[in-house]
Amino acid sequence: MGVEVEHFLLDHASGHPLTASQVEDMLEVLRPDYDQAFYEDGRLIALQDAHTLITLEPGSQFEVSFLYTRDMDQLKAWYDQAMAPVMKLVETQGADVVWSGGLPTVPADEVRRIDKHRYEYMEAWFARTGNRGREMMKATASVHVSIDYADEADFVRKVRAANILHPLLAFLMSNTPDYAGQDNPDILLRDSIWSDTDPARTGIPDGLFDEGFGYQGYADWLEQIPVILMVDGETYVPEPDLTVGQTGEKYGWNKAHIQHLLSMAFPDVRVKNFIEIRSADSVNPPYITAYAALIRALFYSRETVDWVLSLAQSADEIQAAKAALRKDDWNAGIYGQPVTAVLDELDSRARQAMTSADARHYAPLHEKIMARKHMFEG
């Protein structure tokens, strides 16, 4: 499993995120602790060592990504090692590390996008395709957990199951009580923002539940997406008029290009050479490993995946589940059952499949489910 965690770094006084230059200064201080440093136009944009990668998102969100591991203790150790010096540096800036799915303090329009060509071209494109692209880029933060698959049949089962679970996981891991300086009434805020960013590349891939869906089906969906930009050597090139499928004629096909093309799609569940589950809001450390332990238990049990696949057989059912959760919260009915019943069954199956070490990490999340509380509720 691989895990990525995004954080807001917010100034005490103004509530604004630290600027890109402030975060770059922090990266320079951290640089001796990492094996590699990456620059764009003379600016330090990323650090990497054998197990940790630090990058910046468009609104200066601070992202840490970790090497694949099945060991939750190891994941926690890597996270603590990466973030301990960051916490100290942020404090010296008069700021806080904040775990939240949405920027709690100020509107996205008050946040300056970092000066990176990839994000410049994406921001211009999303202004054409939806109403919330700037919010997505500058005012959201999440936890992504990636899982592997054994073959095409396993790929299909897990991708379908992850999409069916997406509303439940987003609901359970919702952590945005405040957004843009106001109370947030949308329990699935990040999902709402993504849905109004660029419908061609977000949500549920076309044909997911069609008979015969597989690698080719995902590729067919991907190929019709406008590519936005390409990477030519070390240069980002805007390509607003090319679809993913058309890029091969101009740029050819190679591993680096294909990896880039896969990264330019943003469905609820993204496929690369692994399956990236993008449902959870950014949450504080005890819940990071709790959530990772949950995902591991759910997706590496064939019986549990079978159960998930029995819950829904269409994209319409998934969209109906999202709507019900937004409307009725813990009183919602989804997939023909009360949401509490579905979560209780999910929790029970997960705990049965866990090692004792994973169960120890999962315990705080189990308690939330039993108490019918979201991440932000005490």
N, C-alpha and C positions, 0 to 999 in steps of 0.2 A: 504494500500500500504506500502511496505517496500522499503527502499533505502539504497544502499551502494555506497560509494565514495572512490576511490583510488587516492593517491597523490604521486608525486615524491618529495623527500626532497633532494635538490641538493646543493652541496658545491659551494660557490661563485667562488673560484679560479680555481678549477679543473673541475667543471661540473659533477663530480661523485656523485652518491647518497651517503648520509650519511651511514656509516657502520652499521651493525646490532648492534654492541656494543654501538655505539653512540645513536641509536634509543632506545635501551634497557635502557640506562641511562635516556633518556627522559621519558620513561614509568615509571621508578622508581620515578621520580619527580612527575608525574601525579597520581601515585598510591593512595595517600590519598583521592583523589577526587572520587574514584570508589569503588564499593562494593566488587568486586571480582578481584583477580589477578591470572593468569594462568601461570604455569611454565613448561618447558620441559628441562630435564637434567640440572636443576638449573638456567636456563635462563628465564627471564620474557618475555612472548610472547604475552600476551593479557590482556586487562582490560575490565571490564564490570560493568555497573550499570543498573538501572531499564529500561533505554531506549536506551543506547548507548553501542556498542561493538567496541573496538579498537583492530585490529590485524595487523600483518605484512605479506606482500606478499614476494615471493622468493627473489626479488631484493631490499628488504627493503622498498618497496612501503608501504605507511601508509594508512591503510583502516579504515574508520569509517562506521559502519552499525547502522541503527536505527530501533526501534520498529515500527510495523505497525501503520500508522495513515492516516486519510483522510484529515488532517488539514495541509495545506501548511505553515501557520504561525508557527505551532508547529514544523514542520520539520525544518524550517529555524532557529528557536530558538535552537533546539537541535544541529544542525550543528554548529551554531555560538558558543554555549556554549562549545562544544567539541574542536573546532579548535582554539579558541582565545588563550588559554594557549600554544597550540602547536606552533602557529605562533611566540609567544614570545621566546619559547625555541629554535626553529629552528634559529631564528635571533641570539641568543647568540652563536650558533655553527658556525656562518659565512655562513649560508645557506639560501635557499629560499624554500617555498612551491610552487610547480609548478603543474599546472593543464594541462595535455597534454595526448593524447592517446598513444603516443610513447615517449620513453626517448629521449629528443631533443639533448642532448649534447655529449654523448659518445656511442660507440657500446656496445651491450649487453655483449660481451666477456670480456669487461673491468670491468664488475660489478661482485662482489663476491656474490654468493648465500648465503643466511642466513643458518646457521647450524641447520637445522631442518630435521628430518628423512623423513617426508612425502615428502618434496621437493627434498631431495637427491634421493629417489627412482623414483620420477616423472622425474627428469632431466635425469637419466640414461635411463629410458624407452623412453622418447621422442627423445633421440639421435638415437634410432633404427627406429623410425616411421615417421620421417619427417626432414626437414631442418631448421625449425624455432622455435623449442621448447624452446631453451634458450632465444630467443627474447620474446616469449610469457610470460615466467616466470619472466624475469628480466627487461624487457624493454617496458611493456605495462601497461596502467592504464585506468580505465573505470568508468562509472556510471551504476549500475544495478538498475532497478526498478522492483519490484515484485508485482504481482496482484493475487487476489484469483479467485476462480471459484465456482459456486454453485453446479454443478453436472457434470456427465460425458459429457453430450451434450454441456454444457457451456465450459468445458475443451477443447473439440475438436475445437469448434469455435474459442476460444481465442488463442489456440496454433497455429492453422493454420493462423489466422489473424496476430499474432505477427511475424511469419516467413515471411509472405508476406510483412509486413511493415519493416522487418529488413533492407533491402538495403536502403530504404528511411530514416529511423531513423539514420542509420550509416552515411549516406551522410549528413543529416542535422546537426548531432552532431559531425561531423568530426572536430578534433581539434589538428592536428599534422602537422603544417607547416614545422617543422624541425624534423629530425630523425637521430640519431647516428652522430650528428655533421654536417649534410648535409641537403640541401633542400629535402623535401619529395614530390615526384611526385604522390604518390598513395593516392587518396582521401579516400579509404577504407582500409587504412594500417592495422589496427587491424584485420579486416576480412581476409586479405591476410595472415597475420601471423598465425592466428588460422587455416586457411585452409591447411597450410603446417606444422602443428604440429603433428597431429595424425588423419587421415581421418576417422578412425573407430569410434571416439567419438566426432567429431566436425561436424559443418555444419548443414545439415537438416536431421532429423531422417528418415530412410527408412520407406516407407509406409505411410508417413504423409497424403497424399491426397488419399489414398486407401479408397474405400467404407468399412465402418465398423471399421475404425481406432478409437481407444479409449485408455482407460487405458491399455488394454492388448497389443495393438499395440506398445505403447511406451515401455512397459515392454519387449516385444519380441526384440525390437531394443537394449535396454539396456543390456539384458542378453547375447548378443553375444560379448560385449566389453571386452577385456582383463582388469582385475581389477587393475593391477599394484601393489596395496598394500592393506592390510587389517589392521584393528585395533583390536588387541587382548588385551582386558583390557585397559591398558594405553600404550601399546607397538605397534609400527608400524612394520608390517611384510611384506617384499617384496613377492609378489605373481605374478611374470610375466607370469606364465604358466596357470593361472586360468582365465576363463571368469567370468563375473558377475554371470551368471547362475549356474556356478559350485561351487561357494563359499558356498552355503547352505549346501552341503554335508560335508564340512570340518568345517565350523564355525557355522552352524545352521542359523536360521532366527530370528532376533529380531529387534526391532525398531531402535536401534543404528546402527546395521549393514546395514539396509536398507537405513537409512539416509546417511551413508558413501557411499554406492554404488551409490546412486543418485548423490552425489557430485563428483563422479569420471567421469561423463560424462560432456562434454563441448560443446553442440550444440549451435547454434545461440540463441536459446530459450530453456532454461533448465526447466525441471519439477521436483519439489520436492512435498511438500504438498501445493505448490503455483507455479505460472508460473513466471520465472525469465527472464526478457527481458534484454539482454546483449549487446545491439547494440551501445550504446553511448560511445564516448571517455570521459575521465575525462575532466570536464569543471568547470569553476570558479563559485562561489556561486550564482549569480543571475540566471544562467542558470540551476542549479541543480533543484531548485523548479519549474522553468519554464518547464523543461522537465518532471518532475513528474506530474505537472498539465496537460500537454499534454497527457501523458499516461493515466491518470485517465479519462480524457474526452473521449478519443478514445475507451477505452475498457469497460467502464461502460455505453455505449450507444449501445443498441441492433441494432439500425438503422445504426450506423456507422460501427459496426462489420460486418453487412450484406454487406455494401458497400465495405469494405476491401476485404471480401471473393469473391466479384464479380470481383476483379482485376486480380486474377490469380487462377489457379486450378492445378498447378504442380510445382515440384521443379525445373524443367528446366526453367520455366518462371522466377523464383526467381533468378536463376544463371545468366540468360540473363540480368536481371535488374542490377545486380552487375557489369557485364561486361560493359554494356552501361554507367553506372555512372562513372566507372573508365576511360573510353575512352573519354566521351563527357561532363562530369561535368554538369553544368547547362543547356547545350544544349541537354542532353540525352533524348531519348525516352524510356519509360519503361511501361510495361503493356499496350502497344498500344496507349500511350498518351505521350505528352511532360511531363517531370518530373515536370516542373513548374505548369502545369495544375493539376497534381495529388496532389502536395503539397498545391496548393491553395484550392483545395476541402477539403483536410485533415484539413487545417487550419480553413476553414469556419465551417466545421462540429464540430471541437473541440471547437471553440469559442461559438457556439450555445449551446453546452452541458455544458459549464462551469458555475460555480457559479461566482458571481462578485469577490469574494476573490481569486479564482483560476485564473480568467482572469487578475487580477492585477499581479500575479506572472508570468503568461504566457507572458505578454506584450513584454519583451525583445526578446523572441523567435519568436513571431509573426512579430516583426520588422525585424528580420534576414530573414525570409521567404519572406517578401514583398520586401526587398532590394536585394534578391538573393545572400546572403552572408553566408559563413560558420562561425563557431564559432571564428576562428582565424583571420577573416577579420574585419577591423574597420568599 
